[in-house]
Amino acid sequence: MPNAPKTAPVHNLRTQIPDPAIPLLEAGEKVYREWCERLIEIGGLTSIAREHIENLAIATDEIHLRREQGKVLPRATMELRRSATLKLEKIVGDVRDSPQGASPKGENPWAPFGFAKRARDARHG
């Protein structure tokens, strides 16, 4: 079908690093891959996190490009980099602090407490 609309490739954000939506230079590509791998590892790569990663990568590219050219770094680029980094660090902290992120896979984090524990104790003494 020559007139069929082209769709973007579907990526599993839990296991695959998606391609960036914008072309990146070497420095930005490195930052993008590192952050994606880090968030995949802890299960925190979402489409919103990916947008923050792309913003960080864009800012990193801009910084490296301007330094190579000997130009002054614009404040907006530094603020974009700072903002994206803070948001990503918050995502990492939120995922690690959540009960689902802290417990082994398949284990109920609340099993030692409440009704389930009392019922188990009543059954098994």
C-alpha positions in Angstrom: 0.0 0.0 0.0 2.0 3.0 -1.2 -0.3 5.6 0.4 -0.5 4.0 3.8 0.6 6.3 6.6 3.9 5.4 8.2 3.9 4.8 11.9 6.7 5.3 14.3 8.4 2.1 15.5 7.0 0.8 18.8 9.6 0.3 21.5 9.2 -1.6 24.8 10.4 1.1 27.2 11.2 -1.5 29.8 13.8 -3.4 27.7 14.8 -1.3 24.6 16.4 2.1 24.3 14.2 4.0 21.9 15.8 6.1 19.2 15.8 9.8 20.0 13.1 11.9 18.4 15.7 14.4 17.3 19.2 14.0 15.8 21.9 14.2 18.4 25.6 14.8 18.3 28.1 12.4 19.9 28.0 14.1 23.4 24.2 14.2 23.4 23.8 10.7 22.1 26.1 9.4 24.9 24.1 11.2 27.6 20.8 9.9 26.1 22.0 6.3 26.1 23.4 6.5 29.6 20.2 7.9 31.1 18.0 5.5 29.1 20.0 2.5 30.3 19.9 3.8 33.9 16.2 4.2 33.9 15.5 0.9 32.1 17.6 -0.8 34.8 15.4 0.5 37.6 12.1 0.3 35.6 11.6 4.1 35.4 11.8 4.8 31.6 8.5 6.4 30.6 7.7 8.7 27.7 7.9 11.7 30.1 11.3 10.6 31.4 12.4 10.1 27.8 11.4 13.8 27.0 13.5 14.9 29.9 16.4 12.8 28.7 16.1 14.3 25.2 16.1 17.9 26.7 19.3 17.0 28.7 20.9 15.6 25.5 20.0 18.7 23.5 21.5 21.0 26.2 24.6 18.8 26.4 25.1 19.0 22.6 24.6 22.8 22.6 27.2 23.2 25.4 29.8 21.0 23.6 29.1 22.7 20.3 29.5 26.2 21.7 32.6 25.3 23.6 34.2 24.0 20.4 33.3 27.2 18.7 34.6 29.3 21.5 31.2 31.0 22.1 29.6 32.0 25.4 27.1 29.5 26.8 23.6 30.9 26.9 21.8 30.9 30.3 18.8 29.2 28.8 20.9 26.1 27.8 22.3 25.8 31.2 18.9 26.2 32.8 17.5 23.5 30.4 20.3 21.1 31.4 19.8 21.8 35.1 16.1 21.4 35.0 16.2 18.2 33.0 18.8 16.7 35.4 16.8 17.6 38.5 13.7 16.1 37.0 15.5 12.9 36.1 17.1 12.6 39.5 13.6 13.0 41.0 12.3 10.2 38.8 15.2 8.0 39.9 14.5 8.7 43.5 10.8 8.2 43.2 11.2 4.8 41.5 13.8 3.6 44.1 11.7 4.8 47.0 8.4 3.2 45.8 7.4 -0.1 47.4 7.3 -1.7 43.9 10.8 -0.6 43.1 12.2 -1.7 46.5 10.7 -5.2 46.6 11.8 -8.2 44.6 9.7 -9.0 41.5 6.4 -10.6 42.3 6.6 -10.1 46.0 3.9 -8.1 47.8 5.7 -5.3 49.7 2.9 -5.2 52.2 2.8 -8.9 53.0 4.4 -8.6 56.5 1.7 -6.2 57.6 -2.1 -6.0 58.1 -4.9 -8.5 57.3 -2.8 -10.9 55.2 -0.3 -11.4 58.1 -3.0 -11.8 60.7 -4.9 -14.3 58.5 -1.7 -16.3 57.8 -0.8 -16.3 61.6 -4.3 -17.5 62.4 -4.1 -20.4 59.9 -0.5 -21.5 60.7 -0.3 -20.6 64.4 
